[in-house]
Amino acid sequence: MNKTVIAKKLVDLRGEKSREQVAVDLGISYSAIVSYETGERIPRDEIKIKLANYYNTTVETIFFSHMDTKRVI
């Protein structure tokens, strides 16, 4: 999957939360969140896991699948 698709998924998953809040909650830098959401970088595996857990989804859904990130609750 290309960086642009992953970046869009991350932005969609973040929803109304600020980048700052996600960075604090995950214990990573604001600049890291920005670089993931703009497609500049792909996170390391341990950060992929943190992101998936934080957004209550799977690493596969965010980084490897072509499925829509919207979830039915």
C-alpha positions as CSV (number, residue, x, y, z in Angstrom):
1,M,0.0,0.0,0.0
2,N,1.4,3.4,-0.8
3,K,2.2,6.1,1.7
4,T,-0.6,8.4,0.6
5,V,-3.3,5.8,1.3
6,I,-1.8,5.0,4.7
7,A,-1.6,8.7,5.5
8,K,-5.2,9.2,4.7
9,K,-6.2,6.3,6.9
10,L,-4.3,7.7,9.8
11,V,-5.9,11.1,9.4
12,D,-9.4,9.5,9.1
13,L,-8.8,7.4,12.2
14,R,-7.6,10.4,14.2
15,G,-11.0,12.1,13.6
16,E,-11.6,15.1,15.8
17,K,-8.5,14.4,18.1
18,S,-5.6,16.8,17.6
19,R,-2.2,15.6,16.4
20,E,-0.8,16.9,19.7
21,Q,-3.2,14.7,21.7
22,V,-2.4,11.6,19.8
23,A,1.4,12.2,20.1
24,V,1.1,12.7,23.9
25,D,-1.2,9.7,24.3
26,L,1.2,7.5,22.3
27,G,4.4,8.9,23.8
28,I,5.8,10.0,20.4
29,S,6.7,13.3,18.9
30,Y,4.3,15.6,17.2
31,S,6.6,15.7,14.2
32,A,6.4,11.9,13.9
33,I,2.6,12.1,13.8
34,V,2.8,14.8,11.1
35,S,5.3,12.8,9.0
36,Y,3.0,9.7,9.2
37,E,-0.1,11.6,8.3
38,T,1.5,13.5,5.4
39,G,3.1,10.3,4.0
40,E,6.6,11.4,4.5
41,R,7.4,8.4,6.6
42,I,6.0,5.0,7.6
43,P,6.3,4.2,11.3
44,R,8.5,1.5,12.7
45,D,6.8,-1.7,13.6
46,E,6.4,-0.9,17.3
47,I,4.7,2.4,16.5
48,K,2.4,0.6,14.0
49,I,1.3,-1.6,16.9
50,K,0.8,1.4,19.2
51,L,-1.3,3.2,16.5
52,A,-3.4,0.2,15.9
53,N,-4.1,-0.4,19.6
54,Y,-4.8,3.3,20.1
55,Y,-7.3,3.4,17.2
56,N,-8.8,0.0,18.2
57,T,-8.0,-1.6,14.9
58,T,-5.3,-3.8,13.5
59,V,-1.9,-3.1,11.9
60,E,-3.2,-4.9,8.8
61,T,-6.2,-2.7,8.5
62,I,-4.1,0.5,8.6
63,F,-1.0,-0.5,6.8
64,F,-1.8,-3.4,4.5
65,S,-5.5,-3.8,3.6
66,H,-7.5,-1.9,1.1
67,M,-10.5,-1.9,3.3
68,D,-12.3,1.3,4.4
69,T,-11.2,2.5,7.9
70,K,-14.7,3.5,8.9
71,R,-16.0,1.1,11.5
72,V,-19.6,0.2,12.4
73,I,-20.2,0.3,16.2
